[in-house]
Amino acid sequence: MKTKKTNTLEFDIEKPFIEKGMFVAGIDEAGRGPLAGPVVAAAVILKPEFHNTFGITDSKKINQSQREKLFNIIIENSLSVGIGIIDNNIIDEINILQATLSAMQNAITQLNPQPQQLLIDGNYFKNIGIPYQTIIKGDGKCLSIAAASIIAKVTRDRWMNDVADKLYPQYNFKQHKGYGTKSHIEAIQEFGICEIHRKTFLKRFIDTDIEIL
């Protein structure tokens, strides 16, 4: 099923590598900013013959229903997809930047075939032995990164809906996905922090009781 086309992202950035017969992976993450839950990264190698007639773009520019439809389209039109998930405890232990890099590296190692070129959203990455290019706001410029942004966002949202919200319904994670909304802050003030909250993000609430259900 086609979704409304929102831009014309194609393999403009990937083209020089694809023309050399190289496997190119786009990498992006979701969940760096929330107060709770994991950070999730995705790595996607789209099929080189794929044409973006479906409106694949930055996950933040489309709604949840569109992302869900595009998630399946991306899976069907990829040579390989890898997903890395780093939970809140590790985020607290090593910080969000290192956790994000670890999630990205985990996603990349799952790819089969392994990529010969990485295209990464943002401006920083740690060399893991594969040539890479960082692209600021790459999820709006590069088709492979945009695809990865959708896979990462949908994967994380599903976890917050299906796991976090059911374990801790009083925080209404299904609605805000762990971000610092007014209702989420009010829930923390009422119930304290729970086991999936990032304690290093919530130092002002650290003296409250930790809710364990």
N, C-alpha and C positions, 0 to 999 in steps of 0.2 A: 504493500500500500504506500503510495506516495504522500508525502506531507507537503505543506505549502513551502515553496522555495523562498528562502529569506536572503540569500546571497549567491555569489557565483564562485565560491571556493572550488578550485580544482587543484591539480598537481603542479602548480606553478613552481613552488619551492622544491618539491620532490623530483621534478622532471629530469634535471641533470644526472641524478643518481639512478633513477629508473632506467634512463636511456643506456646506462652502463650495465644494466642487468643486476643492480644492487637491490637488496632488501632494505627498505627504509621504514623506520618505526617512528611514529609520533608519540610523545609522552606528555602527560599532563596529570594534575592532581585535583582532588576536591577535599575540602575540609581543613584547610590550614587555620582558618579563623575561629571556628566554633569553640564554645566553652566545654563541650562534651563530645564523646565519641571518637572514632578513629580518623586518621588521615588516610585517604585512599588514592593510589596512583594507578593509572592504566597506561599500557603500551600497546599500540595498534599498528600492524602492518596491513594496510589495505591492499587488495588485489590491484595489480598495476593497470588492469583494463577497466577499473571502476570509474564511473562518471557520476558526479554529484548532482543528480537530478532530484534529490530528495530534500535539499535544504540543510544539509549538515553544516553547522556553524558553531561558534562558541556556545557552550551549554547554558551560559548565563543569559543569552539573548532569546531563548526559546522556553516555552512552558513545560510543565511536567509531562503532560500528555504527549507532546511532540518528542520530548527526550525519550520516553518509553518506546515510542514507535521507531525512532532512529536507532536506539540501542539494538534492537533486533536486526535492523537493516545493516548496521555496521558489523555485527557478528556474522551475518550471512555473506558479507562481501569482504571479509578479511582473510588473509592467509593465516594470521595468528593474532590472538589477543592475550595479553598478560595483565594480571591485577595484583597489586601489592597493598596490603592492609597493615597499618601499624596502630596499635591500640593506644588508649590514653595513658596507660601506665608507662609505656616506653616513651611516649611524647614527654611526659613529666621527667623521665630519667635522662634523656639525651637532647632535649629541646625540639621545637617544631621543625626547624630547618633540617636538622640531621635526620629526624623521623621522616620528613618528606623525601629526602634523598634516598633513605633506606627503602621506602615504599616504591620509589621509582626503580631502584636497582632490582628489587624483588620482582617487579612487574616485567622488567626487561629479561631477567633470567628465565622466565616462564615461556618466552617466545620460541617457537619452533616453526620455521627456521629462525636462527639467530640473525638479527639485523646487522647490516654492514655500515649503516649510517643512522644516527639518532637525531631527531629534531625535537627539541625540548622547550616547553613553554617557560618563559622567565628569563633570568639573566645569570643564573648560577647552576652549575652542575659539577659533580665530582667525577673525574675521569675513571672509567671502569674498563678501559682497554678497547673501546669501540669509538671510532670517530663521531663527534657530535657537534651540533650547532644549537646554541640557545637563541630563542627568538622572543623578545619582549612582546607581550600580548599576542603570542603565537596562535592562541586558540581562535583568534579572529582573522588570521592571515594564512594559516597553513591547514590544509584539509586533514592531514593525518593527525595533527595536534588537536584540531576541533573534534575529530572522532574520538580521540582519547579522552578529551574533556567530558564528552557525553557518557562514555563508559564509566569513568570514574565517578561522575556525579550521580548517575542512576544507581550504581552499586552502593555508594555510601547512603543515599536516600533510602534505598530499600532496607539497609541494615538499621537505620534509625527508625524506620516504620515498623519493621517486622521483629526486631530484637529489642532495641532500646525502649521503644514506646510500650511494649508489652511487659518488660521487666519493671519499668518505672513510669507508670501511667500518670502519676501526679505531676510530672514535668511537661507533659504534652509534647514529647520529642517529635511526634508525627507531624506537628504543625511547623515547628521552627528548626528542626533538624540539629538542635544543639547550639544554634547561634544565639548571641546575646540580646535577644529581644526583650522588650519590657515584661512580657508575660513569663519568660524564662527566668529573668532576674527576680521577679516577684515569687516564683516557685522556689527558687534557691533560698530566698529570705524566709520563706515559710517552712520548708522541709529540710534545709541544709543541703549539702552536696552529697551526691551518690557515688557509687563505685565507678561509673563511667565518666564522671566529670574530670576535667584536666585541672588538677590542683594548682599547678603553676600558673594557670590562667585565672585562678580565682583566689588569690592570696588574701583579698579583703574579706572573703567568706571562710577562711581556713579554720577559724575558731568555732564555726558552727558544727553541729553534729553531722557525721557522715551517715547518710541513710543507707542501710543495708537490708534488702528485702529477700 
